[in-house]
């Protein structure tokens, strides 16, 4: 039975009730985990209020600001987690961002700043958060991040984010190799297209979803709950022999060949 009772799970990347991170947080909570949540701080405190109200039913014991582009704030966040929790059993990384202009048009026109921003927030943040969490990770801890098929295949209107996801997936492998001796596992879930705040920046997202529904073996796309269930599995002892992997939760779309075109 999947049981996460007594485990501290830190979830990053919840923006609203459509967020995949929200689906994951709900399933971890359902399995008995003690939930902690970080949010992106802004001057008017909008995310703090919005995310705080959303996650209230999960009764998070930790609710902290964390801008992953700010090393000082990352350290402050994890120092506070150390004070309140003392340990981390689960780290969920659901962070991705690219400037909209760098998602469409000719890939060769990607701006230098746009490339840096996409790689920093979408890929390097996993490494940086893992570095900060490392002293707190328990024997048997699990780290899970979110990827997408655009990291291994060309997807229209994905461009620089595909490069970021490719870097993220390779980061999973290097981190898994590093942390394996501590019995800490690192995996990624490559989810099918889902309507979220992040995906709304990708042109033609509805067409992508309809294409998956027509092409995938299951003849549908997936839900936040299904991705959440896969994450809960990867965070549980049921997956104790799995690390460094990219698990596709996409109704089987990834296996299809020419019909993807």
C-alpha positions as CSV (number, residue, x, y, z in Angstrom):
1,X,0.0,0.0,0.0
2,X,1.2,3.5,-0.8
3,X,1.8,5.2,2.5
4,X,3.7,8.4,3.0
5,X,2.7,8.9,6.6
6,X,5.3,10.8,8.6
7,X,7.2,12.0,5.6
8,X,7.9,15.7,5.0
9,X,7.2,16.7,1.5
10,X,8.2,20.1,0.1
11,X,6.3,21.1,-3.0
12,X,7.4,24.0,-5.3
13,X,5.7,25.5,-8.2
14,X,2.0,25.7,-7.2
15,X,0.5,28.7,-9.0
16,X,-3.2,27.9,-9.1
17,X,-5.7,25.0,-9.0
18,X,-4.6,23.9,-12.5
19,X,-1.0,23.5,-11.6
20,X,0.5,20.0,-11.9
21,X,2.3,20.8,-8.6
22,X,-1.2,21.2,-7.0
23,X,-2.2,17.8,-8.3
24,X,1.0,16.3,-6.9
25,X,0.5,18.1,-3.5
26,X,-3.0,16.8,-3.2
27,X,-2.0,13.2,-3.8
28,X,1.0,13.4,-1.4
29,X,-1.4,14.7,1.2
30,X,-3.9,12.0,0.5
31,X,-1.1,9.4,1.1
32,X,-0.4,10.9,4.5
33,X,2.6,13.2,3.9
34,X,3.2,16.3,5.9
35,X,3.1,19.1,3.2
36,X,5.3,22.1,2.9
37,X,4.8,24.7,0.1
38,X,7.0,27.4,-1.4
39,X,5.6,30.3,-3.5
40,X,7.1,32.9,-5.7
41,X,7.1,36.2,-3.7
42,X,6.0,39.4,-5.4
43,X,5.8,43.0,-4.3
44,X,2.0,43.0,-3.8
45,X,1.9,39.6,-2.1
46,X,-0.6,38.2,-4.7
47,X,1.0,34.8,-4.9
48,X,1.2,34.4,-1.2
49,X,-2.5,35.1,-0.8
50,X,-3.6,33.1,-3.8
51,X,-1.5,30.0,-3.1
52,X,-2.1,30.2,0.6
53,X,-5.8,30.1,0.2
54,X,-5.6,27.2,-2.3
55,X,-3.4,25.0,-0.2
56,X,-5.2,25.7,3.1
57,X,-7.1,22.3,2.9
58,X,-3.7,20.5,2.9
59,X,-2.8,22.2,6.2
60,X,0.8,22.9,5.2
61,X,3.2,23.0,8.1
62,X,5.6,25.1,6.1
63,X,4.6,27.9,3.8
64,X,7.5,30.0,2.6
65,X,8.6,32.4,-0.1
66,X,11.3,31.1,-2.5
67,X,12.5,32.8,-5.6
68,X,14.9,30.3,-7.1
69,X,16.9,33.0,-8.9
70,X,17.8,34.4,-5.5
71,X,20.5,32.4,-3.7
72,X,20.1,34.3,-0.4
73,X,16.4,33.6,-0.3
74,X,17.0,29.9,-1.1
75,X,19.3,29.6,1.9
76,X,16.8,31.5,4.1
77,X,14.1,29.1,3.0
78,X,16.0,26.0,3.7
79,X,17.3,27.3,7.0
80,X,13.7,27.9,8.0
81,X,12.8,24.4,6.9
82,X,15.6,23.0,9.0
83,X,14.3,24.9,12.0
84,X,10.7,23.7,11.5
85,X,11.2,20.2,10.1
86,X,14.8,19.2,10.7
87,X,14.6,16.8,7.7
88,X,13.1,16.5,4.2
89,X,11.9,13.2,2.8
90,X,10.4,14.4,-0.5
91,X,11.3,17.3,-2.7
92,X,9.0,18.2,-5.6
93,X,10.4,20.5,-8.3
94,X,7.7,21.9,-10.6
95,X,9.4,25.1,-11.9
96,X,9.6,26.3,-15.5
97,X,9.6,29.6,-17.2
98,X,10.7,31.1,-20.5
99,X,10.0,34.5,-22.1
100,X,7.1,34.2,-24.5
101,X,9.1,35.6,-27.4
102,X,11.6,32.8,-27.0
103,X,8.9,30.1,-27.4
104,X,7.9,30.8,-31.0
105,X,9.4,31.8,-34.3
106,X,12.9,30.7,-35.4
107,X,14.8,29.0,-32.6
108,X,18.0,30.7,-33.8
109,X,16.5,34.0,-32.8
110,X,16.5,33.0,-29.1
111,X,17.8,35.9,-27.1
112,X,20.9,35.5,-24.9
113,X,19.0,36.7,-21.8
114,X,16.0,34.5,-22.7
115,X,18.2,31.4,-23.0
116,X,19.8,32.2,-19.6
117,X,16.4,32.8,-17.9
118,X,14.8,29.6,-19.3
119,X,17.8,27.4,-18.3
120,X,18.2,29.1,-14.9
121,X,14.6,28.8,-13.7
122,X,13.6,25.6,-15.5
123,X,16.8,23.5,-15.1
124,X,19.4,24.9,-12.8
125,X,16.9,25.5,-10.1
126,X,16.6,21.7,-9.6
127,X,20.4,21.5,-9.0
128,X,20.3,24.6,-6.7
129,X,17.4,23.4,-4.6
130,X,18.9,19.9,-4.3
131,X,22.2,21.5,-3.1
132,X,20.3,23.5,-0.4
133,X,18.2,20.4,0.6
134,X,21.0,17.9,0.6
135,X,22.0,18.3,4.3
136,X,18.3,17.7,5.2
137,X,17.6,14.7,2.9
138,X,16.9,11.5,4.8
139,X,18.0,8.0,4.0
140,X,15.4,6.9,1.4
141,X,14.4,10.5,0.3
142,X,13.0,11.1,-3.1
143,X,13.3,14.1,-5.5
144,X,10.9,14.4,-8.4
145,X,10.8,17.0,-11.1
146,X,8.5,17.6,-14.1
147,X,9.7,17.3,-17.7
148,X,8.0,17.2,-21.1
149,X,8.5,15.4,-24.5
150,X,9.8,18.7,-25.9
151,X,13.1,17.9,-24.1
152,X,13.8,15.0,-26.5
153,X,11.8,15.8,-29.6
154,X,11.0,19.0,-31.5
155,X,7.6,20.4,-30.4
156,X,6.1,23.4,-32.2
157,X,6.2,26.6,-30.1
158,X,8.4,25.1,-27.4
159,X,11.9,26.1,-28.6
160,X,14.1,27.2,-25.7
161,X,12.0,25.4,-23.2
162,X,12.9,22.1,-25.0
163,X,16.5,22.9,-24.4
164,X,15.8,23.6,-20.7
165,X,13.9,20.3,-20.3
166,X,16.7,18.4,-22.0
167,X,19.1,20.0,-19.5
168,X,16.7,19.2,-16.7
169,X,16.5,15.5,-17.6
170,X,20.3,15.2,-17.8
171,X,20.5,16.9,-14.4
172,X,18.2,14.2,-13.0
173,X,20.7,11.6,-14.1
174,X,23.8,13.4,-12.7
175,X,22.0,14.1,-9.4
176,X,20.8,10.5,-9.2
177,X,24.4,9.3,-9.7
178,X,25.6,11.7,-7.0
179,X,23.0,11.0,-4.4
180,X,22.6,7.3,-4.8
181,X,25.2,6.5,-2.2
182,X,23.0,8.3,0.3
183,X,20.0,6.2,-0.8
184,X,18.4,9.4,-2.2
185,X,16.5,8.9,-5.5
186,X,16.0,11.4,-8.2
187,X,13.5,11.0,-11.0
188,X,11.5,13.0,-13.5
189,X,7.9,12.7,-14.8
190,X,7.4,13.6,-18.4
191,X,3.7,14.5,-18.4
192,X,1.4,14.9,-21.4
193,X,0.1,18.3,-22.3
194,X,-2.3,19.7,-19.6
195,X,-3.9,23.2,-19.5
196,X,-1.9,25.1,-16.9
197,X,-0.7,28.6,-16.3
198,X,2.7,27.7,-17.7
199,X,1.4,25.8,-20.7
200,X,-0.9,28.7,-21.7
201,X,2.3,30.5,-22.8
202,X,2.9,27.8,-25.4
203,X,1.1,28.6,-28.7
204,X,-1.4,26.1,-29.9
205,X,-1.6,24.2,-26.6
206,X,-5.3,23.2,-27.2
207,X,-4.3,21.8,-30.6
208,X,-1.5,19.8,-28.9
209,X,-4.0,18.4,-26.4
210,X,-6.4,17.5,-29.1
211,X,-3.6,15.8,-31.1
212,X,-2.6,13.7,-28.1
213,X,-6.3,12.7,-27.6
214,X,-6.4,11.5,-31.2
215,X,-3.0,9.8,-31.3
216,X,-2.2,8.4,-27.9
217,X,-3.0,4.7,-27.3
218,X,-5.4,5.6,-24.5
219,X,-7.1,8.2,-26.8
220,X,-7.0,10.9,-24.3
221,X,-4.6,13.1,-22.4
222,X,-3.8,12.9,-18.7
223,X,-4.9,14.8,-15.6
224,X,-3.1,16.5,-12.8
225,X,-4.3,13.8,-10.5
226,X,-2.8,11.1,-12.7
227,X,0.6,12.9,-12.6
228,X,0.1,13.3,-8.9
229,X,-0.4,9.6,-8.5
230,X,2.8,8.8,-10.4
231,X,4.7,11.3,-8.2
232,X,3.3,9.8,-5.0
233,X,4.5,6.3,-6.3
234,X,8.0,7.7,-7.0
235,X,8.1,9.2,-3.5
236,X,7.1,6.0,-1.8
237,X,9.0,2.8,-0.9
238,X,7.1,1.0,-3.7
239,X,9.6,2.7,-6.1
240,X,12.7,2.1,-4.0
241,X,14.6,0.6,-6.9
242,X,14.0,3.4,-9.4
243,X,16.3,6.4,-9.8
244,X,17.7,8.5,-12.6
245,X,14.6,7.8,-14.8
246,X,12.2,9.8,-16.9
247,X,8.8,8.3,-16.5
248,X,6.3,9.1,-19.2
249,X,2.8,9.9,-17.9
250,X,1.2,10.8,-21.2
251,X,-1.5,8.2,-22.1
252,X,1.2,6.5,-24.1
253,X,1.7,9.3,-26.7
254,X,5.5,9.1,-26.5
255,X,5.7,5.6,-28.0
256,X,3.9,6.5,-31.2
257,X,5.8,7.0,-34.5
258,X,4.8,8.8,-37.7
259,X,1.3,9.4,-36.5
260,X,2.7,12.1,-34.2
261,X,3.3,14.4,-37.2
